[in-house]
Each structure stands twice: as C-alpha cells, then as structure tokens.
Amino acid sequence: MAIVTVAGAVPMAYAVVNFRRAMLRPLLLCLATAGGIGVLIVMLLAIHGAEHYTVLHRVQLLLTGMLRYLPICFLVEEVSFRGAFDAHVHHEGESRSVWSALFISALWGVWHVPAVIGQAPVLFALPALIVLHCAIGVPLSLYWRKSGNLLVPSSAHAIADAVRNALLGVPR
C-alpha cells in the first residue's frame, strides 16, 4: 500500500499544481454529492455493525485514512476509471453524459467484486456493488468532466473511504 501511496502522490501533486479557482465549485459540489452519498451509506452501515473504538481513535483513522487514500484513490481508481475509461467512453460535447457516467460507474462496481468475495454471495453482492458505485460514481464522473481535474473526484472518493475506515473501524 505504501508503494501505491507514493506512486499516486506524483500525479496527484500535478493535479494540485494545476488546480484553478474555476475548479473550486465542481470540487465543492462533488464533495457534497458523491462524498455526501458515500458518507451517508457508510453511516447506515455503521449503525448495524461498527467496531467499538474511542472518538480519538476514530479521528486518527479518519485523518490517516484521508492522507493515505487521497493518493491511492487518485492513482488506482480515479486515474484508471475517470482519467482513462471515462475519457475514452465520453467525449466533450456528447449528449449522453449521464449514461456514460452510469456505464463507467457500473464497471467500477464490478471491479470491486474481488473485495467482497468470501463476505457475501457474489450473485447478491454484484447488484449491490453496482448500485452503490453508480450512486457515488456518477457524480464523480460528472464533476470530473466539469472541472477537468482528477483531484475533484479523488477528494470525494478519499473522504468517503476515510469515513468508512473511521466509522467501521477498518484500519487498512
């Protein structure tokens, strides 16, 4: 994981350096929608089975998770799914932007299937993963397209993952 974090820091630094004021609105909207949906889903999951950790430990998991997941999400998921697949499937000016965002997000959900093998039957988990990742992924794609900077979706993605770790006690 440390190697991926370091490798992701380089292109993430490029995105930070190229972040412009016009990208702030898409960033905030992406954090509010995709980040908010992700946090809400994690909060609902936490009601049913959160580990018992102190508030201080949860804050530590949140902060370290955010610092780790920002470059990891940037490189592994945002560069590959939004930077490569999304840029290949959707071209600026096309009218079917939501449909292509749904397609990319569904692929993203399928990509997460190996993470749940052994935890739930794949035939049950697959539709749930697709719905979950479409709910979060569509706003990630749409705001990435509006901003043109992968720091926008990566920030919302990293926050959702860090909150997941803090609330569910996942010290990944």
SVG drawing of the C-alpha trace seen along z (x, -y; Angstrom):
<svg xmlns="http://www.w3.org/2000/svg" viewBox="-29 -31 36 48">
<polyline fill="none" stroke="black" stroke-width="0.4" points="0.0,0.0 2.9,-2.4 4.3,-2.0 0.9,-2.9 0.6,-5.9 4.0,-7.2 3.3,-6.5 -0.1,-8.2 1.4,-11.3 3.3,-12.3 0.2,-12.6 -1.8,-14.0 0.8,-16.7 0.4,-17.5 -3.3,-17.9 -2.9,-20.1 -0.5,-22.4 -2.9,-22.7 -6.0,-23.2 -7.6,-26.6 -10.1,-28.7 -12.8,-27.8 -12.4,-24.2 -13.4,-25.0 -17.2,-25.0 -17.1,-21.5 -14.9,-20.3 -17.3,-21.5 -20.3,-20.1 -18.6,-16.8 -17.7,-16.7 -21.3,-17.5 -22.9,-14.9 -20.6,-12.0 -18.8,-12.5 -22.1,-13.0 -23.7,-9.9 -20.6,-7.8 -20.6,-9.1 -24.4,-8.5 -24.0,-4.9 -21.2,-4.3 -23.1,-5.8 -26.0,-3.5 -23.7,-0.5 -22.1,-1.7 -25.4,-1.5 -25.5,2.2 -22.0,3.3 -19.5,0.6 -16.4,1.6 -16.1,0.1 -13.4,-2.5 -12.8,-5.7 -13.5,-9.0 -9.8,-9.8 -9.1,-6.5 -11.8,-7.2 -10.4,-10.7 -7.0,-9.2 -8.4,-6.6 -10.2,-9.4 -7.1,-11.6 -4.6,-8.9 -7.2,-7.4 -7.6,-10.7 -3.9,-11.2 -3.4,-7.6 -6.5,-7.3 -6.1,-10.6 -3.0,-9.5 -4.2,-5.8 -7.7,-6.7 -6.1,-9.2 -3.8,-6.7 -5.6,-3.3 -9.2,-4.3 -9.6,-7.9 -6.8,-7.9 -7.9,-4.5 -11.7,-4.8 -12.2,-8.5 -8.9,-9.5 -8.7,-6.6 -12.1,-4.8 -14.3,-7.8 -12.2,-10.0 -12.3,-7.1 -16.1,-6.5 -17.3,-10.1 -16.1,-12.9 -16.7,-16.5 -19.9,-17.8 -21.7,-14.4 -25.3,-14.4 -25.3,-11.1 -23.1,-12.2 -25.2,-10.6 -25.4,-7.3 -21.7,-7.1 -21.2,-8.0 -23.5,-5.2 -21.7,-2.7 -18.3,-3.7 -19.6,-3.6 -21.2,-0.1 -17.8,1.1 -16.3,-0.4 -18.8,1.6 -17.9,4.8 -14.2,4.0 -14.9,4.1 -16.3,7.7 -13.0,9.3 -13.1,7.2 -16.3,8.9 -15.6,12.5 -16.0,14.6 -18.0,11.9 -21.2,12.3 -22.5,14.4 -21.3,12.8 -24.7,13.0 -26.1,10.9 -23.1,8.6 -22.7,7.8 -26.1,5.8 -25.5,4.1 -22.0,3.1 -23.2,1.8 -26.0,-0.3 -23.7,-1.6 -20.9,-2.6 -23.3,-4.2 -24.8,-6.3 -21.3,-7.6 -19.6,-7.2 -22.0,-9.2 -21.4,-12.5 -17.6,-11.7 -17.6,-11.4 -19.8,-14.4 -17.8,-16.7 -14.5,-15.4 -15.8,-16.3 -16.8,-19.8 -13.5,-20.5 -11.1,-18.6 -9.0,-17.8 -8.9,-14.4 -8.3,-16.0 -12.1,-16.7 -13.4,-13.1 -10.4,-11.8 -11.0,-14.1 -14.7,-13.0 -13.7,-9.4 -10.9,-9.6 -13.2,-11.3 -15.8,-8.5 -13.1,-5.8 -11.6,-7.6 -15.0,-7.9 -15.7,-4.3 -12.4,-3.4 -13.2,-5.7 -16.8,-4.6 -16.4,-0.9 -13.0,-0.6 -11.2,0.6 -7.5,-0.1 -6.4,0.5"/>
</svg>
